[in-house]
Amino acid sequence: MLGVPILVMGVLCIALPARRKVWMHIAVLFGLVACLGGLDFFRAVFSGGDAFANPAAGASKLMLLMSGGLYVFICVRSFIWARANPPA
C-alpha cells in the first residue's frame, strides 16, 4: 500500500517539475514510514516470542523493513549526489 503514494509522488515530479524537490522529499517520507512500520518485526523478537509465529505477517514486516530501509538509503545517497553535482 505504501508503494502507491511513492508512485504518485513520482508522477507529480514529472507533471510539476518546478516542485520536484518537494515531491521527492515527500516520497522519502513514505519510504521512512514503511521502514519504521517494519520495525514492528523486532517487537516479537525482543519480547521473547517467535517473530514467525504467523509466517506471512513476519515475512511481510521484515520485507517492509528491508525495502523501506533500502529505498530511504538510495534516496539519501541520490540527494547527496545531487547536492554535490548541481546542474550546469
Rosetta constraint file for C-alpha pairs under 8 A:
AtomPair CA 1 CA 5 HARMONIC 7.88 0.50
AtomPair CA 2 CA 6 HARMONIC 6.75 0.50
AtomPair CA 2 CA 30 HARMONIC 6.68 0.50
AtomPair CA 2 CA 31 HARMONIC 7.62 0.50
AtomPair CA 2 CA 34 HARMONIC 6.80 0.50
AtomPair CA 3 CA 7 HARMONIC 6.11 0.50
AtomPair CA 4 CA 8 HARMONIC 6.17 0.50
AtomPair CA 5 CA 9 HARMONIC 6.15 0.50
AtomPair CA 5 CA 27 HARMONIC 7.21 0.50
AtomPair CA 5 CA 30 HARMONIC 7.23 0.50
AtomPair CA 6 CA 10 HARMONIC 6.29 0.50
AtomPair CA 6 CA 27 HARMONIC 5.03 0.50
AtomPair CA 6 CA 28 HARMONIC 7.95 0.50
AtomPair CA 6 CA 30 HARMONIC 6.67 0.50
AtomPair CA 6 CA 31 HARMONIC 7.70 0.50
AtomPair CA 7 CA 11 HARMONIC 6.29 0.50
AtomPair CA 8 CA 12 HARMONIC 6.15 0.50
AtomPair CA 9 CA 13 HARMONIC 6.18 0.50
AtomPair CA 9 CA 23 HARMONIC 5.34 0.50
AtomPair CA 9 CA 24 HARMONIC 6.70 0.50
AtomPair CA 9 CA 26 HARMONIC 7.24 0.50
AtomPair CA 9 CA 27 HARMONIC 5.79 0.50
AtomPair CA 10 CA 14 HARMONIC 6.60 0.50
AtomPair CA 10 CA 23 HARMONIC 7.29 0.50
AtomPair CA 10 CA 24 HARMONIC 7.30 0.50
AtomPair CA 10 CA 27 HARMONIC 7.69 0.50
AtomPair CA 11 CA 15 HARMONIC 6.12 0.50
AtomPair CA 12 CA 16 HARMONIC 5.59 0.50
AtomPair CA 12 CA 17 HARMONIC 7.73 0.50
AtomPair CA 12 CA 20 HARMONIC 7.59 0.50
AtomPair CA 12 CA 23 HARMONIC 6.73 0.50
AtomPair CA 13 CA 17 HARMONIC 5.39 0.50
AtomPair CA 13 CA 19 HARMONIC 6.99 0.50
AtomPair CA 13 CA 20 HARMONIC 4.72 0.50
AtomPair CA 13 CA 21 HARMONIC 7.94 0.50
AtomPair CA 13 CA 23 HARMONIC 5.98 0.50
AtomPair CA 13 CA 24 HARMONIC 7.14 0.50
AtomPair CA 14 CA 20 HARMONIC 7.64 0.50
AtomPair CA 16 CA 20 HARMONIC 6.59 0.50
AtomPair CA 19 CA 23 HARMONIC 6.52 0.50
AtomPair CA 20 CA 24 HARMONIC 6.15 0.50
AtomPair CA 21 CA 25 HARMONIC 6.15 0.50
AtomPair CA 22 CA 26 HARMONIC 6.23 0.50
AtomPair CA 23 CA 27 HARMONIC 6.15 0.50
AtomPair CA 24 CA 28 HARMONIC 6.37 0.50
AtomPair CA 25 CA 29 HARMONIC 6.40 0.50
AtomPair CA 26 CA 30 HARMONIC 6.56 0.50
AtomPair CA 27 CA 31 HARMONIC 6.48 0.50
AtomPair CA 28 CA 32 HARMONIC 6.14 0.50
AtomPair CA 28 CA 71 HARMONIC 7.67 0.50
AtomPair CA 28 CA 72 HARMONIC 5.95 0.50
AtomPair CA 28 CA 75 HARMONIC 6.74 0.50
AtomPair CA 29 CA 33 HARMONIC 6.19 0.50
AtomPair CA 30 CA 34 HARMONIC 6.28 0.50
AtomPair CA 31 CA 35 HARMONIC 6.25 0.50
AtomPair CA 31 CA 68 HARMONIC 4.93 0.50
AtomPair CA 31 CA 69 HARMONIC 7.25 0.50
AtomPair CA 31 CA 71 HARMONIC 6.20 0.50
AtomPair CA 31 CA 72 HARMONIC 5.78 0.50
AtomPair CA 32 CA 36 HARMONIC 6.08 0.50
AtomPair CA 32 CA 68 HARMONIC 6.24 0.50
AtomPair CA 32 CA 69 HARMONIC 7.05 0.50
AtomPair CA 32 CA 72 HARMONIC 6.26 0.50
AtomPair CA 33 CA 37 HARMONIC 5.99 0.50
AtomPair CA 33 CA 68 HARMONIC 7.68 0.50
AtomPair CA 34 CA 38 HARMONIC 6.27 0.50
AtomPair CA 34 CA 64 HARMONIC 5.95 0.50
AtomPair CA 34 CA 65 HARMONIC 6.65 0.50
AtomPair CA 34 CA 67 HARMONIC 8.00 0.50
AtomPair CA 34 CA 68 HARMONIC 5.05 0.50
AtomPair CA 34 CA 69 HARMONIC 7.88 0.50
AtomPair CA 35 CA 39 HARMONIC 6.68 0.50
AtomPair CA 35 CA 64 HARMONIC 6.13 0.50
AtomPair CA 35 CA 65 HARMONIC 4.46 0.50
AtomPair CA 35 CA 66 HARMONIC 7.03 0.50
AtomPair CA 35 CA 67 HARMONIC 7.29 0.50
AtomPair CA 35 CA 68 HARMONIC 4.27 0.50
AtomPair CA 35 CA 69 HARMONIC 5.18 0.50
AtomPair CA 36 CA 40 HARMONIC 7.65 0.50
AtomPair CA 36 CA 65 HARMONIC 6.93 0.50
AtomPair CA 37 CA 61 HARMONIC 7.36 0.50
AtomPair CA 37 CA 64 HARMONIC 7.13 0.50
AtomPair CA 37 CA 65 HARMONIC 6.96 0.50
AtomPair CA 38 CA 61 HARMONIC 4.61 0.50
AtomPair CA 38 CA 62 HARMONIC 5.89 0.50
AtomPair CA 38 CA 63 HARMONIC 7.34 0.50
AtomPair CA 38 CA 64 HARMONIC 4.91 0.50
AtomPair CA 38 CA 65 HARMONIC 3.94 0.50
AtomPair CA 38 CA 66 HARMONIC 7.69 0.50
AtomPair CA 38 CA 68 HARMONIC 7.91 0.50
AtomPair CA 39 CA 43 HARMONIC 7.45 0.50
AtomPair CA 39 CA 61 HARMONIC 7.33 0.50
AtomPair CA 39 CA 62 HARMONIC 7.82 0.50
AtomPair CA 39 CA 65 HARMONIC 6.13 0.50
AtomPair CA 40 CA 44 HARMONIC 7.58 0.50
AtomPair CA 40 CA 61 HARMONIC 6.77 0.50
AtomPair CA 41 CA 45 HARMONIC 7.02 0.50
AtomPair CA 41 CA 51 HARMONIC 6.52 0.50
AtomPair CA 41 CA 58 HARMONIC 6.32 0.50
AtomPair CA 41 CA 61 HARMONIC 5.46 0.50
AtomPair CA 41 CA 62 HARMONIC 6.07 0.50
AtomPair CA 42 CA 46 HARMONIC 6.00 0.50
AtomPair CA 42 CA 51 HARMONIC 7.39 0.50
AtomPair CA 43 CA 47 HARMONIC 5.99 0.50
AtomPair CA 44 CA 48 HARMONIC 6.43 0.50
AtomPair CA 44 CA 49 HARMONIC 5.08 0.50
AtomPair CA 44 CA 50 HARMONIC 6.07 0.50
AtomPair CA 44 CA 51 HARMONIC 4.96 0.50
AtomPair CA 45 CA 49 HARMONIC 5.92 0.50
AtomPair CA 45 CA 50 HARMONIC 6.39 0.50
AtomPair CA 45 CA 51 HARMONIC 5.49 0.50
AtomPair CA 49 CA 53 HARMONIC 7.96 0.50
AtomPair CA 51 CA 55 HARMONIC 7.96 0.50
AtomPair CA 51 CA 58 HARMONIC 5.72 0.50
AtomPair CA 52 CA 56 HARMONIC 7.72 0.50
AtomPair CA 52 CA 57 HARMONIC 7.36 0.50
AtomPair CA 52 CA 58 HARMONIC 4.92 0.50
AtomPair CA 52 CA 59 HARMONIC 7.32 0.50
AtomPair CA 53 CA 58 HARMONIC 7.48 0.50
AtomPair CA 54 CA 58 HARMONIC 6.17 0.50
AtomPair CA 55 CA 59 HARMONIC 5.94 0.50
AtomPair CA 56 CA 60 HARMONIC 5.96 0.50
AtomPair CA 57 CA 61 HARMONIC 6.15 0.50
AtomPair CA 58 CA 62 HARMONIC 6.17 0.50
AtomPair CA 59 CA 63 HARMONIC 5.99 0.50
AtomPair CA 60 CA 64 HARMONIC 6.05 0.50
AtomPair CA 61 CA 65 HARMONIC 6.16 0.50
AtomPair CA 62 CA 66 HARMONIC 6.22 0.50
AtomPair CA 63 CA 67 HARMONIC 5.88 0.50
AtomPair CA 64 CA 68 HARMONIC 5.74 0.50
AtomPair CA 65 CA 69 HARMONIC 5.87 0.50
AtomPair CA 66 CA 70 HARMONIC 5.99 0.50
AtomPair CA 67 CA 71 HARMONIC 6.02 0.50
AtomPair CA 68 CA 72 HARMONIC 6.18 0.50
AtomPair CA 69 CA 73 HARMONIC 6.09 0.50
AtomPair CA 70 CA 74 HARMONIC 6.10 0.50
AtomPair CA 71 CA 75 HARMONIC 6.13 0.50
AtomPair CA 72 CA 76 HARMONIC 6.11 0.50
AtomPair CA 73 CA 77 HARMONIC 6.23 0.50
AtomPair CA 74 CA 78 HARMONIC 6.11 0.50
AtomPair CA 75 CA 79 HARMONIC 6.15 0.50
AtomPair CA 76 CA 80 HARMONIC 6.20 0.50
AtomPair CA 77 CA 81 HARMONIC 6.16 0.50
AtomPair CA 78 CA 82 HARMONIC 6.07 0.50
AtomPair CA 79 CA 83 HARMONIC 6.14 0.50
AtomPair CA 80 CA 84 HARMONIC 6.23 0.50
AtomPair CA 81 CA 85 HARMONIC 6.02 0.50
AtomPair CA 82 CA 86 HARMONIC 5.94 0.50
